[in-house]
């Protein structure tokens, strides 16, 4: 929403339904070449200095069974073959650096790591199932780094209790590390968080492989300092944020980087949240249900596929620290606008289905590449595209539709935009076409929500070009994907307006040119103009 200082949210029905089913657990039987391959180009200032370079051990899942300490889990106990691990009742204690192979089932117990602060401890899960009724299944209290390797072909499960002991040393997730945590390998891991988070690291969290399924009453995956995902298949059901990084004491931390993998998120709050920069350079990230889909102080998308469905904003950039679940209500976030707030899309494919603003930046909003499709809001208190700073279009393909009551059109850039306002709301799925003077389809879009405004832009548009907006008809040929069609020939359509593109944004309605003096009008009225924000 426009000029929002405090953002209050509420838990969704889906979140409530998910929470009701979390108590039990059962063991589970295309990037832009001009962008940095690791996403570091998206990080600026203090965050760039803190940016992690992955080490070989983060992705190396090989191990020698003969040189590992073997831990066999059985009922409420375990046995150890090797050094630096012991069993105390139903707790397995690991006390030193090394590799530890875990197999079998611990029905009510815990893996506790108490190594030296500089030690690297590797846990190799090879058909391991750990359930704890009183705390975290894996409790990494002290080490330099914990690496969890999912052995090839293995199925592993972790499940925690519904309540933990309080205190600074208390774990905050089923799989918990009070230091850096890496997950790699090609096996599978199912994590159920009945108390708080599913997977949590107090420092940096890195995922480079595996098939990982997380269900949690808190956040699904959380790294306090950062979250990096380079590969793997992740499915997250969370009552709060799906993937989150939040550090309210160090401005250089609290960032999320996604460079690969396949991610599917259902969340009661944000799909992916970063207090700092959120950088996506590759992979497939799908948020199938959320309050806000992608949220961070700044968002940079240069590759991959991002597909988000949100009850409120699809993409939201706002400064300040997140205060999720304030007053006991999941989904309540508060952001105070600050400097260095921005959204930049320079590559990849971004698809948004939003009940609030489609793409909302409390700072600048810049498009310079990629494909952006926005199925925006039907209500006139929100907009398909929204920026409190400068909205710039220098490249990319854009088709964004929504209500016309609070429209903001791009006001800067080198690539022309064509905006069109309907006098009556159009039903969801109704296509609208932008045609060249010879009738060729430049862009055609069938928004999935009701709409009364649409804006088009692509490299096919040039200043002084004559275009037409048409409705109805049939397109033969062309390339169609996600409701967008480029190329082909349109027949049987009605021409609504024909006009010549100027620089930046040219706006027309069914009744003629739209000027900035028209302001913003509710109820399917017009807003905006040639590069003019159409807000009252």
Secondary structure, 3 states (H helix, E strand, C coil): CCCCCCCCCCCCHHHHHHHHCCCCCCCCCCECCCCCCCCHHHCCCHHHHHCCCCCHHHHCCCCCHHHCEEEEEEECEEEEECCCEEEECCEEEECCCEEEEEEEEECCCEEEEECCCCCEEEEEEEEEEEECCCCCCEEEEECCEEEEEECCCCEEEEECCCCCCCCCCCCCEEEEECCEEEEEECCEEEEEECCCEEEEECCEEEECCCEEEEEECCCCEEECCEEEECCCEEEEEECCCCEEECCCCCCCCCEEEECCCEEEEEECCCCEEEEEEEEECCCEEEEEECCCCEEEEEEEEEEEEEEEEECCCCEEECCCCCCCCHHHCCCCCCCCCCCCCEEEEEEEEEEEEECCCCEEECCEEEEEEEEEEEECCCCCCCCCEEECCCEEEEEEEEEEEECCCCCCCCCECCCCEEEEEEEEEECCCCEEEEECCCCEEEEEEECCCCEEEEEEECCCCCCCCEEEEEECCEEECCEEECCEEECCEEECCEEEEEEECCCCEEEEECCEECCHHHCCCCCCCCCCCCCCCCCC
